Each structure stands twice: as C-alpha cells, then as structure tokens.
Amino acid sequence: MMLLRFLREIYCSVPPDDPTQWHPVKTLFPRRGVDGGWVGIFGGTVHRRRHNGRWEFRQDTETREEWENRQW
C-alpha cells in the first residue's frame, strides 16, 4: 500500500494549465538542468517547463531553514 501511495503521489499529479510556464515537479531521477548541472539530487524545489518540444529543468536552491526542517 505504501508503494502504491508513493507512485500515485509521483505520477498522478494534475498537469499544468500552461506547460510553457515553470511549474514544480517531483523527480525520481536526477535530470540535466538548464545550466547543464544536475537537478533533483540535492535539496530544493525542481521546476520544469516545455520549451521547443523538450522539458527544461531548473532547481531553486534550498535555504538554511528548509535544510534544517528537512533534517528533523
């Protein structure tokens, strides 16, 4: 049951109204970001948008407070 809930949370999200705008997304695997670095490995929110028929990813850096809250 936990696995089904986890998969549902990851894959059954509501699609955005406009996929060309940045919107948050949960990723299971690291992706290449707009700047060429990896996103989804470290803390922070991952966003994606559709650009020229491909997904672009970027990551907001995690603040110190967010990091501390995640630790406990």
PDB file with SEQRES, HELIX, SHEET and CRYST1 records, atoms N, CA, C and O in Angstrom:
SEQRES   1 A   72  MET MET LEU LEU ARG PHE LEU ARG GLU ILE TYR CYS SER          
SEQRES   2 A   72  VAL PRO PRO ASP ASP PRO THR GLN TRP HIS PRO VAL LYS          
SEQRES   3 A   72  THR LEU PHE PRO ARG ARG GLY VAL ASP GLY GLY TRP VAL          
SEQRES   4 A   72  GLY ILE PHE GLY GLY THR VAL HIS ARG ARG ARG HIS ASN          
SEQRES   5 A   72  GLY ARG TRP GLU PHE ARG GLN ASP THR GLU THR ARG GLU          
SEQRES   6 A   72  GLU TRP GLU ASN ARG GLN TRP                                  
HELIX    1 AA1 MET A    2  TYR A   11  1                                  10    
HELIX    2 AA2 ARG A   64  GLN A   71  1                                   8    
SHEET    1 AA1 2 ARG A  31  ARG A  32  0                                        
SHEET    2 AA1 2 TRP A  38  VAL A  39 -1                                        
SHEET    1 AA2 2 GLY A  44  HIS A  51  0                                        
SHEET    2 AA2 2 ARG A  54  THR A  61 -1                                        
CRYST1    1.000    1.000    1.000  90.00  90.00  90.00 P 1           1          
ATOM      1  N   MET A   1       0.817  -1.201   0.000  1.00  0.00           N  
ATOM      2  CA  MET A   1       0.000   0.000   0.000  1.00  0.00           C  
ATOM      3  C   MET A   1       0.863   1.267   0.000  1.00  0.00           C  
ATOM      4  O   MET A   1       0.526   2.263  -0.639  1.00  0.00           O  
ATOM      5  N   MET A   2       1.976   1.207   0.727  1.00  0.00           N  
ATOM      6  CA  MET A   2       2.840   2.381   0.760  1.00  0.00           C  
ATOM      7  C   MET A   2       3.427   2.656  -0.627  1.00  0.00           C  
ATOM      8  O   MET A   2       3.559   3.808  -1.038  1.00  0.00           O  
ATOM      9  N   LEU A   3       3.776   1.580  -1.340  1.00  0.00           N  
ATOM     10  CA  LEU A   3       4.331   1.744  -2.680  1.00  0.00           C  
ATOM     11  C   LEU A   3       3.298   2.350  -3.621  1.00  0.00           C  
ATOM     12  O   LEU A   3       3.629   3.229  -4.416  1.00  0.00           O  
ATOM     13  N   LEU A   4       2.058   1.893  -3.541  1.00  0.00           N  
ATOM     14  CA  LEU A   4       1.009   2.459  -4.398  1.00  0.00           C  
ATOM     15  C   LEU A   4       0.772   3.929  -4.084  1.00  0.00           C  
ATOM     16  O   LEU A   4       0.593   4.738  -4.995  1.00  0.00           O  
ATOM     17  N   ARG A   5       0.769   4.278  -2.814  1.00  0.00           N  
ATOM     18  CA  ARG A   5       0.577   5.681  -2.433  1.00  0.00           C  
ATOM     19  C   ARG A   5       1.734   6.534  -2.945  1.00  0.00           C  
ATOM     20  O   ARG A   5       1.529   7.644  -3.437  1.00  0.00           O  
ATOM     21  N   PHE A   6       2.955   6.002  -2.825  1.00  0.00           N  
ATOM     22  CA  PHE A   6       4.135   6.711  -3.310  1.00  0.00           C  
ATOM     23  C   PHE A   6       4.070   6.930  -4.822  1.00  0.00           C  
ATOM     24  O   PHE A   6       4.307   8.039  -5.301  1.00  0.00           O  
ATOM     25  N   LEU A   7       3.750   5.881  -5.569  1.00  0.00           N  
ATOM     26  CA  LEU A   7       3.666   6.003  -7.021  1.00  0.00           C  
ATOM     27  C   LEU A   7       2.539   6.935  -7.447  1.00  0.00           C  
ATOM     28  O   LEU A   7       2.688   7.689  -8.409  1.00  0.00           O  
ATOM     29  N   ARG A   8       1.436   6.891  -6.753  1.00  0.00           N  
ATOM     30  CA  ARG A   8       0.321   7.779  -7.063  1.00  0.00           C  
ATOM     31  C   ARG A   8       0.712   9.236  -6.833  1.00  0.00           C  
ATOM     32  O   ARG A   8       0.348  10.117  -7.612  1.00  0.00           O  
ATOM     33  N   GLU A   9       1.458   9.478  -5.756  1.00  0.00           N  
ATOM     34  CA  GLU A   9       1.905  10.836  -5.458  1.00  0.00           C  
ATOM     35  C   GLU A   9       2.854  11.359  -6.524  1.00  0.00           C  
ATOM     36  O   GLU A   9       2.811  12.539  -6.873  1.00  0.00           O  
ATOM     37  N   ILE A  10       3.714  10.484  -7.042  1.00  0.00           N  
ATOM     38  CA  ILE A  10       4.690  10.895  -8.048  1.00  0.00           C  
ATOM     39  C   ILE A  10       4.047  11.083  -9.423  1.00  0.00           C  
ATOM     40  O   ILE A  10       4.279  12.094 -10.085  1.00  0.00           O  
ATOM     41  N   TYR A  11       3.247  10.119  -9.847  1.00  0.00           N  
ATOM     42  CA  TYR A  11       2.789  10.100 -11.236  1.00  0.00           C  
ATOM     43  C   TYR A  11       1.386  10.644 -11.462  1.00  0.00           C  
ATOM     44  O   TYR A  11       1.043  10.940 -12.607  1.00  0.00           O  
ATOM     45  N   CYS A  12       0.581  10.788 -10.462  1.00  0.00           N  
ATOM     46  CA  CYS A  12      -0.801  11.217 -10.658  1.00  0.00           C  
ATOM     47  C   CYS A  12      -0.985  12.680 -10.280  1.00  0.00           C  
ATOM     48  O   CYS A  12      -1.944  13.024  -9.589  1.00  0.00           O  
ATOM     49  N   SER A  13      -0.099  13.522 -10.715  1.00  0.00           N  
ATOM     50  CA  SER A  13      -0.252  14.944 -10.444  1.00  0.00           C  
ATOM     51  C   SER A  13      -1.088  15.587 -11.549  1.00  0.00           C  
ATOM     52  O   SER A  13      -1.157  15.082 -12.670  1.00  0.00           O  
ATOM     53  N   VAL A  14      -1.709  16.687 -11.217  1.00  0.00           N  
ATOM     54  CA  VAL A  14      -2.540  17.405 -12.176  1.00  0.00           C  
ATOM     55  C   VAL A  14      -1.630  18.129 -13.167  1.00  0.00           C  
ATOM     56  O   VAL A  14      -0.731  18.852 -12.738  1.00  0.00           O  
ATOM     57  N   PRO A  15      -1.826  17.965 -14.455  1.00  0.00           N  
ATOM     58  CA  PRO A  15      -0.969  18.654 -15.422  1.00  0.00           C  
ATOM     59  C   PRO A  15      -1.192  20.166 -15.348  1.00  0.00           C  
ATOM     60  O   PRO A  15      -2.298  20.609 -15.040  1.00  0.00           O  
ATOM     61  N   PRO A  16      -0.167  20.954 -15.624  1.00  0.00           N  
ATOM     62  CA  PRO A  16      -0.315  22.405 -15.556  1.00  0.00           C  
ATOM     63  C   PRO A  16      -1.213  22.929 -16.665  1.00  0.00           C  
ATOM     64  O   PRO A  16      -1.369  22.299 -17.711  1.00  0.00           O  
ATOM     65  N   ASP A  17      -1.801  24.098 -16.415  1.00  0.00           N  
ATOM     66  CA  ASP A  17      -2.630  24.736 -17.433  1.00  0.00           C  
ATOM     67  C   ASP A  17      -1.810  25.114 -18.656  1.00  0.00           C  
ATOM     68  O   ASP A  17      -2.245  24.923 -19.792  1.00  0.00           O  
ATOM     69  N   ASP A  18      -0.622  25.652 -18.413  1.00  0.00           N  
ATOM     70  CA  ASP A  18       0.260  26.077 -19.497  1.00  0.00           C  
ATOM     71  C   ASP A  18       1.631  25.445 -19.289  1.00  0.00           C  
ATOM     72  O   ASP A  18       2.388  25.924 -18.445  1.00  0.00           O  
ATOM     73  N   PRO A  19       1.983  24.395 -20.019  1.00  0.00           N  
ATOM     74  CA  PRO A  19       3.264  23.717 -19.784  1.00  0.00           C  
ATOM     75  C   PRO A  19       4.485  24.547 -20.159  1.00  0.00           C  
ATOM     76  O   PRO A  19       5.610  24.147 -19.858  1.00  0.00           O  
ATOM     77  N   THR A  20       4.288  25.709 -20.818  1.00  0.00           N  
ATOM     78  CA  THR A  20       5.441  26.544 -21.153  1.00  0.00           C  
ATOM     79  C   THR A  20       5.853  27.427 -19.979  1.00  0.00           C  
ATOM     80  O   THR A  20       6.879  28.102 -20.058  1.00  0.00           O  
ATOM     81  N   GLN A  21       5.085  27.439 -18.900  1.00  0.00           N  
ATOM     82  CA  GLN A  21       5.433  28.186 -17.689  1.00  0.00           C  
ATOM     83  C   GLN A  21       6.107  27.242 -16.697  1.00  0.00           C  
ATOM     84  O   GLN A  21       5.796  26.051 -16.670  1.00  0.00           O  
ATOM     85  N   TRP A  22       7.027  27.760 -15.883  1.00  0.00           N  
ATOM     86  CA  TRP A  22       7.697  26.941 -14.879  1.00  0.00           C  
ATOM     87  C   TRP A  22       6.683  26.452 -13.857  1.00  0.00           C  
ATOM     88  O   TRP A  22       5.878  27.240 -13.360  1.00  0.00           O  
ATOM     89  N   HIS A  23       6.710  25.172 -13.540  1.00  0.00           N  
ATOM     90  CA  HIS A  23       5.834  24.609 -12.513  1.00  0.00           C  
ATOM     91  C   HIS A  23       6.608  23.542 -11.738  1.00  0.00           C  
ATOM     92  O   HIS A  23       7.463  22.863 -12.306  1.00  0.00           O  
ATOM     93  N   PRO A  24       6.311  23.390 -10.435  1.00  0.00           N  
ATOM     94  CA  PRO A  24       7.062  22.418  -9.627  1.00  0.00           C  
ATOM     95  C   PRO A  24       6.741  20.992 -10.041  1.00  0.00           C  
ATOM     96  O   PRO A  24       5.631  20.693 -10.483  1.00  0.00           O  
ATOM     97  N   VAL A  25       7.720  20.124  -9.893  1.00  0.00           N  
ATOM     98  CA  VAL A  25       7.558  18.718 -10.261  1.00  0.00           C  
ATOM     99  C   VAL A  25       8.402  17.873  -9.311  1.00  0.00           C  
ATOM    100  O   VAL A  25       9.438  18.322  -8.821  1.00  0.00           O  
ATOM    101  N   LYS A  26       7.950  16.650  -9.056  1.00  0.00           N  
ATOM    102  CA  LYS A  26       8.726  15.712  -8.244  1.00  0.00           C  
ATOM    103  C   LYS A  26       9.471  14.788  -9.189  1.00  0.00           C  
ATOM    104  O   LYS A  26       8.899  14.278 -10.152  1.00  0.00           O  
ATOM    105  N   THR A  27      10.738  14.577  -8.914  1.00  0.00           N  
ATOM    106  CA  THR A  27      11.538  13.722  -9.780  1.00  0.00           C  
ATOM    107  C   THR A  27      12.094  12.547  -8.994  1.00  0.00           C  
ATOM    108  O   THR A  27      12.486  12.694  -7.836  1.00  0.00           O  
ATOM    109  N   LEU A  28      12.126  11.402  -9.614  1.00  0.00           N  
ATOM    110  CA  LEU A  28      12.739  10.221  -9.009  1.00  0.00           C  
ATOM    111  C   LEU A  28      14.215  10.133  -9.362  1.00  0.00           C  
ATOM    112  O   LEU A  28      15.017   9.634  -8.572  1.00  0.00           O  
ATOM    113  N   PHE A  29      14.572  10.613 -10.538  1.00  0.00           N  
ATOM    114  CA  PHE A  29      15.932  10.512 -11.030  1.00  0.00           C  
ATOM    115  C   PHE A  29      16.480  11.905 -11.293  1.00  0.00           C  
ATOM    116  O   PHE A  29      15.721  12.811 -11.636  1.00  0.00           O  
ATOM    117  N   PRO A  30      17.792  12.092 -11.138  1.00  0.00           N  
ATOM    118  CA  PRO A  30      18.399  13.388 -11.453  1.00  0.00           C  
ATOM    119  C   PRO A  30      18.222  13.722 -12.938  1.00  0.00           C  
ATOM    120  O   PRO A  30      18.232  12.833 -13.789  1.00  0.00           O  
ATOM    121  N   ARG A  31      18.065  14.981 -13.227  1.00  0.00           N  
ATOM    122  CA  ARG A  31      17.898  15.465 -14.604  1.00  0.00           C  
ATOM    123  C   ARG A  31      18.934  16.544 -14.880  1.00  0.00           C  
ATOM    124  O   ARG A  31      19.479  17.148 -13.956  1.00  0.00           O  
ATOM    125  N   ARG A  32      19.196  16.780 -16.151  1.00  0.00           N  
ATOM    126  CA  ARG A  32      20.075  17.880 -16.543  1.00  0.00           C  
ATOM    127  C   ARG A  32      19.295  19.174 -16.501  1.00  0.00           C  
ATOM    128  O   ARG A  32      18.202  19.269 -17.057  1.00  0.00           O  
ATOM    129  N   GLY A  33      19.856  20.166 -15.843  1.00  0.00           N  
ATOM    130  CA  GLY A  33      19.203  21.456 -15.733  1.00  0.00           C  
ATOM    131  C   GLY A  33      19.490  22.342 -16.920  1.00  0.00           C  
ATOM    132  O   GLY A  33      20.230  21.964 -17.828  1.00  0.00           O  
ATOM    133  N   VAL A  34      18.904  23.520 -16.910  1.00  0.00           N  
ATOM    134  CA  VAL A  34      19.086  24.488 -17.987  1.00  0.00           C  
ATOM    135  C   VAL A  34      20.553  24.891 -18.099  1.00  0.00           C  
ATOM    136  O   VAL A  34      21.063  25.089 -19.202  1.00  0.00           O  
ATOM    137  N   ASP A  35      21.233  25.012 -16.955  1.00  0.00           N  
ATOM    138  CA  ASP A  35      22.632  25.428 -16.962  1.00  0.00           C  
ATOM    139  C   ASP A  35      23.605  24.273 -17.184  1.00  0.00           C  
ATOM    140  O   ASP A  35      24.817  24.490 -17.175  1.00  0.00           O  
ATOM    141  N   GLY A  36      23.107  23.051 -17.383  1.00  0.00           N  
ATOM    142  CA  GLY A  36      23.950  21.900 -17.645  1.00  0.00           C  
ATOM    143  C   GLY A  36      24.277  21.081 -16.415  1.00  0.00           C  
ATOM    144  O   GLY A  36      24.822  19.983 -16.534  1.00  0.00           O  
ATOM    145  N   GLY A  37      23.956  21.592 -15.229  1.00  0.00           N  
ATOM    146  CA  GLY A  37      24.204  20.840 -14.000  1.00  0.00           C  
ATOM    147  C   GLY A  37      23.061  19.877 -13.706  1.00  0.00           C  
ATOM    148  O   GLY A  37      22.026  19.903 -14.370  1.00  0.00           O  
ATOM    149  N   TRP A  38      23.261  19.033 -12.708  1.00  0.00           N  
ATOM    150  CA  TRP A  38      22.241  18.069 -12.332  1.00  0.00           C  
ATOM    151  C   TRP A  38      21.264  18.700 -11.347  1.00  0.00           C  
ATOM    152  O   TRP A  38      21.680  19.416 -10.437  1.00  0.00           O  
ATOM    153  N   VAL A  39      19.971  18.441 -11.519  1.00  0.00           N  
ATOM    154  CA  VAL A  39      18.946  18.904 -10.586  1.00  0.00           C  
ATOM    155  C   VAL A  39      18.225  17.679 -10.032  1.00  0.00           C  
ATOM    156  O   VAL A  39      18.168  16.631 -10.675  1.00  0.00           O  
ATOM    157  N   GLY A  40      17.682  17.827  -8.839  1.00  0.00           N  
ATOM    158  CA  GLY A  40      16.940  16.742  -8.218  1.00  0.00           C  
ATOM    159  C   GLY A  40      17.782  15.886  -7.306  1.00  0.00           C  
ATOM    160  O   GLY A  40      17.268  14.946  -6.700  1.00  0.00           O  
ATOM    161  N   ILE A  41      19.075  16.184  -7.188  1.00  0.00           N  
ATOM    162  CA  ILE A  41      19.944  15.409  -6.311  1.00  0.00           C  
ATOM    163  C   ILE A  41      19.939  16.014  -4.918  1.00  0.00           C  
ATOM    164  O   ILE A  41      19.715  15.312  -3.931  1.00  0.00           O  
ATOM    165  N   PHE A  42      20.180  17.288  -4.838  1.00  0.00           N  
ATOM    166  CA  PHE A  42      20.283  17.975  -3.564  1.00  0.00           C  
ATOM    167  C   PHE A  42      18.937  18.580  -3.212  1.00  0.00           C  
ATOM    168  O   PHE A  42      17.999  18.526  -4.009  1.00  0.00           O  
ATOM    169  N   GLY A  43      18.838  19.154  -2.028  1.00  0.00           N  
ATOM    170  CA  GLY A  43      17.582  19.755  -1.598  1.00  0.00           C  
ATOM    171  C   GLY A  43      17.198  20.948  -2.445  1.00  0.00           C  
ATOM    172  O   GLY A  43      18.044  21.566  -3.091  1.00  0.00           O  
ATOM    173  N   GLY A  44      15.943  21.260  -2.439  1.00  0.00           N  
ATOM    174  CA  GLY A  44      15.424  22.366  -3.226  1.00  0.00           C  
ATOM    175  C   GLY A  44      14.269  21.894  -4.087  1.00  0.00           C  
ATOM    176  O   GLY A  44      14.054  20.695  -4.262  1.00  0.00           O  
ATOM    177  N   THR A  45      13.538  22.844  -4.615  1.00  0.00           N  
ATOM    178  CA  THR A  45      12.382  22.527  -5.429  1.00  0.00           C  
ATOM    179  C   THR A  45      12.777  22.474  -6.899  1.00  0.00           C  
ATOM    180  O   THR A  45      13.446  23.377  -7.401  1.00  0.00           O  
ATOM    181  N   VAL A  46      12.366  21.425  -7.579  1.00  0.00           N  
ATOM    182  CA  VAL A  46      12.657  21.269  -9.010  1.00  0.00           C  
ATOM    183  C   VAL A  46      11.450  21.768  -9.796  1.00  0.00           C  
ATOM    184  O   VAL A  46      10.310  21.412  -9.497  1.00  0.00           O  
ATOM    185  N   HIS A  47      11.713  22.598 -10.807  1.00  0.00           N  
ATOM    186  CA  HIS A  47      10.670  23.129 -11.685  1.00  0.00           C  
ATOM    187  C   HIS A  47      10.967  22.683 -13.109  1.00  0.00           C  
ATOM    188  O   HIS A  47      12.121  22.444 -13.466  1.00  0.00           O  
ATOM    189  N   ARG A  48       9.923  22.574 -13.915  1.00  0.00           N  
ATOM    190  CA  ARG A  48      10.128  22.247 -15.321  1.00  0.00           C  
ATOM    191  C   ARG A  48       9.154  23.037 -16.183  1.00  0.00           C  
ATOM    192  O   ARG A  48       8.124  23.521 -15.715  1.00  0.00           O  
ATOM    193  N   ARG A  49       9.512  23.151 -17.458  1.00  0.00           N  
ATOM    194  CA  ARG A  49       8.637  23.775 -18.452  1.00  0.00           C  
ATOM    195  C   ARG A  49       8.926  23.140 -19.800  1.00  0.00           C  
ATOM    196  O   ARG A  49       9.974  22.525 -19.996  1.00  0.00           O  
ATOM    197  N   ARG A  50       8.009  23.289 -20.708  1.00  0.00           N  
ATOM    198  CA  ARG A  50       8.155  22.766 -22.066  1.00  0.00           C  
ATOM    199  C   ARG A  50       8.749  23.876 -22.924  1.00  0.00           C  
ATOM    200  O   ARG A  50       8.232  24.993 -22.944  1.00  0.00           O  
ATOM    201  N   HIS A  51       9.831  23.572 -23.631  1.00  0.00           N  
ATOM    202  CA  HIS A  51      10.474  24.571 -24.491  1.00  0.00           C  
ATOM    203  C   HIS A  51      11.000  23.860 -25.732  1.00  0.00           C  
ATOM    204  O   HIS A  51      11.829  22.956 -25.628  1.00  0.00           O  
ATOM    205  N   ASN A  52      10.525  24.264 -26.895  1.00  0.00           N  
ATOM    206  CA  ASN A  52      10.920  23.662 -28.179  1.00  0.00           C  
ATOM    207  C   ASN A  52      10.698  22.149 -28.197  1.00  0.00           C  
ATOM    208  O   ASN A  52      11.520  21.403 -28.730  1.00  0.00           O  
ATOM    209  N   GLY A  53       9.599  21.706 -27.622  1.00  0.00           N  
ATOM    210  CA  GLY A  53       9.255  20.292 -27.652  1.00  0.00           C  
ATOM    211  C   GLY A  53       9.975  19.420 -26.640  1.00  0.00           C  
ATOM    212  O   GLY A  53       9.787  18.203 -26.639  1.00  0.00           O  
ATOM    213  N   ARG A  54      10.792  20.009 -25.781  1.00  0.00           N  
ATOM    214  CA  ARG A  54      11.532  19.256 -24.762  1.00  0.00           C  
ATOM    215  C   ARG A  54      11.299  19.876 -23.398  1.00  0.00           C  
ATOM    216  O   ARG A  54      10.983  21.061 -23.295  1.00  0.00           O  
ATOM    217  N   TRP A  55      11.455  19.070 -22.339  1.00  0.00           N  
ATOM    218  CA  TRP A  55      11.335  19.582 -20.984  1.00  0.00           C  
ATOM    219  C   TRP A  55      12.647  20.230 -20.565  1.00  0.00           C  
ATOM    220  O   TRP A  55      13.722  19.685 -20.814  1.00  0.00           O  
ATOM    221  N   GLU A  56      12.557  21.399 -19.925  1.00  0.00           N  
ATOM    222  CA  GLU A  56      13.703  22.059 -19.315  1.00  0.00           C  
ATOM    223  C   GLU A  56      13.502  22.002 -17.807  1.00  0.00           C  
ATOM    224  O   GLU A  56      12.384  22.173 -17.321  1.00  0.00           O  
ATOM    225  N   PHE A  57      14.571  21.764 -17.073  1.00  0.00           N  
ATOM    226  CA  PHE A  57      14.505  21.667 -15.623  1.00  0.00           C  
ATOM    227  C   PHE A  57      15.382  22.723 -14.984  1.00  0.00           C  
ATOM    228  O   PHE A  57      16.425  23.085 -15.528  1.00  0.00           O  
ATOM    229  N   ARG A  58      14.960  23.219 -13.827  1.00  0.00           N  
ATOM    230  CA  ARG A  58      15.783  24.096 -13.009  1.00  0.00           C  
ATOM    231  C   ARG A  58      15.447  23.805 -11.558  1.00  0.00           C  
ATOM    232  O   ARG A  58      14.409  23.217 -11.257  1.00  0.00           O  
ATOM    233  N   GLN A  59      16.326  24.219 -10.665  1.00  0.00           N  
ATOM    234  CA  GLN A  59      16.128  23.922  -9.258  1.00  0.00           C  
ATOM    235  C   GLN A  59      16.341  25.178  -8.440  1.00  0.00           C  
ATOM    236  O   GLN A  59      17.341  25.876  -8.604  1.00  0.00           O  
ATOM    237  N   ASP A  60      15.391  25.464  -7.554  1.00  0.00           N  
ATOM    238  CA  ASP A  60      15.561  26.550  -6.598  1.00  0.00           C  
ATOM    239  C   ASP A  60      16.448  26.032  -5.482  1.00  0.00           C  
ATOM    240  O   ASP A  60      16.246  24.927  -4.979  1.00  0.00           O  
ATOM    241  N   THR A  61      17.419  26.825  -5.101  1.00  0.00           N  
ATOM    242  CA  THR A  61      18.304  26.385  -4.041  1.00  0.00           C  
ATOM    243  C   THR A  61      17.564  26.339  -2.720  1.00  0.00           C  
ATOM    244  O   THR A  61      16.639  27.116  -2.484  1.00  0.00           O  
ATOM    245  N   GLU A  62      17.973  25.438  -1.874  1.00  0.00           N  
ATOM    246  CA  GLU A  62      17.344  25.244  -0.584  1.00  0.00           C  
ATOM    247  C   GLU A  62      17.945  26.219   0.418  1.00  0.00           C  
ATOM    248  O   GLU A  62      19.165  26.369   0.482  1.00  0.00           O  
ATOM    249  N   THR A  63      17.102  26.882   1.197  1.00  0.00           N  
ATOM    250  CA  THR A  63      17.594  27.803   2.216  1.00  0.00           C  
ATOM    251  C   THR A  63      18.070  27.018   3.430  1.00  0.00           C  
ATOM    252  O   THR A  63      17.789  25.827   3.561  1.00  0.00           O  
ATOM    253  N   ARG A  64      18.779  27.685   4.299  1.00  0.00           N  
ATOM    254  CA  ARG A  64      19.271  27.037   5.518  1.00  0.00           C  
ATOM    255  C   ARG A  64      18.102  26.536   6.377  1.00  0.00           C  
ATOM    256  O   ARG A  64      18.163  25.440   6.933  1.00  0.00           O  
ATOM    257  N   GLU A  65      17.040  27.342   6.482  1.00  0.00           N  
ATOM    258  CA  GLU A  65      15.866  26.944   7.265  1.00  0.00           C  
ATOM    259  C   GLU A  65      15.197  25.712   6.683  1.00  0.00           C  
ATOM    260  O   GLU A  65      14.807  24.817   7.432  1.00  0.00           O  
ATOM    261  N   GLU A  66      15.053  25.645   5.359  1.00  0.00           N  
ATOM    262  CA  GLU A  66      14.456  24.475   4.720  1.00  0.00           C  
ATOM    263  C   GLU A  66      15.307  23.227   4.959  1.00  0.00           C  
ATOM    264  O   GLU A  66      14.778  22.140   5.190  1.00  0.00           O  
ATOM    265  N   TRP A  67      16.622  23.393   4.901  1.00  0.00           N  
ATOM    266  CA  TRP A  67      17.506  22.270   5.145  1.00  0.00           C  
ATOM    267  C   TRP A  67      17.361  21.761   6.574  1.00  0.00           C  
ATOM    268  O   TRP A  67      17.278  20.554   6.800  1.00  0.00           O  
ATOM    269  N   GLU A  68      17.329  22.681   7.544  1.00  0.00           N  
ATOM    270  CA  GLU A  68      17.188  22.287   8.941  1.00  0.00           C  
ATOM    271  C   GLU A  68      15.842  21.611   9.200  1.00  0.00           C  
ATOM    272  O   GLU A  68      15.780  20.636   9.949  1.00  0.00           O  
ATOM    273  N   ASN A  69      14.776  22.108   8.598  1.00  0.00           N  
ATOM    274  CA  ASN A  69      13.455  21.488   8.768  1.00  0.00           C  
ATOM    275  C   ASN A  69      13.417  20.082   8.169  1.00  0.00           C  
ATOM    276  O   ASN A  69      12.732  19.201   8.689  1.00  0.00           O  
ATOM    277  N   ARG A  70      14.136  19.880   7.104  1.00  0.00           N  
ATOM    278  CA  ARG A  70      14.164  18.567   6.460  1.00  0.00           C  
ATOM    279  C   ARG A  70      14.951  17.553   7.290  1.00  0.00           C  
ATOM    280  O   ARG A  70      14.704  16.351   7.192  1.00  0.00           O  
ATOM    281  N   GLN A  71      15.885  18.020   8.095  1.00  0.00           N  
ATOM    282  CA  GLN A  71      16.717  17.119   8.892  1.00  0.00           C  
ATOM    283  C   GLN A  71      15.938  16.487  10.053  1.00  0.00           C  
ATOM    284  O   GLN A  71      16.254  15.375  10.474  1.00  0.00           O  
ATOM    285  N   TRP A  72      14.954  17.169  10.554  1.00  0.00           N  
ATOM    286  CA  TRP A  72      14.225  16.673  11.732  1.00  0.00           C  
ATOM    287  C   TRP A  72      12.871  16.300  11.341  1.00  0.00           C  
ATOM    288  O   TRP A  72      12.086  15.857  12.179  1.00  0.00           O  
TER     289      TRP A  72                                                      
END                                                                             
